[in-house]
Amino acid sequence: MNISLWIVQGILGLGFIYSGWMKAFKFEKAKTSWPWMSEVSRGFVFFIGIAELIGVIGLIIPQATNIAPVLTPFAAIGLAAIVLFGAVFHALRNEYREIGVNIVFLVIALIVAIGRM
C-alpha cells in the first residue's frame, strides 16, 4: 500500500509542479494554453501557482523525511481544495473540458489524503 501511495503522490506532485510552475513563472506561455488566464489577474494566477508548489512540498517532504508526516494528508487536502475551487470556477464559465482535469486531480488528492491519514 505504501508503494502505491508513493506512486500516486508522485503523479499528483508532478502534475502540480507543472501546473504551479506554469502559473507562477511562465504566465505568458501558460496563457496560450489556458485561455481563462487572460481574464484573471496575473497576481491571482501567481498566487495559485505558488500555493500549488507549496502544496507539492507538503505532499512529498514530510512523508519522505518522516518529519511531521501528519502534514502530508493536510497538503493533499489543500491541493484538493484548490482543484475543487478550480472546478467551480470552470463550471461557472461553462468550461466543461477543464472540469474533467480538475475531477481527476481531486480524486487523486483525496486518495493520498485518505491513504496517508
Helices and strands as residue ranges (DSSP letters): H 2-25, H 27-33, G 35-39, H 42-65, H 71-92, H 96-116
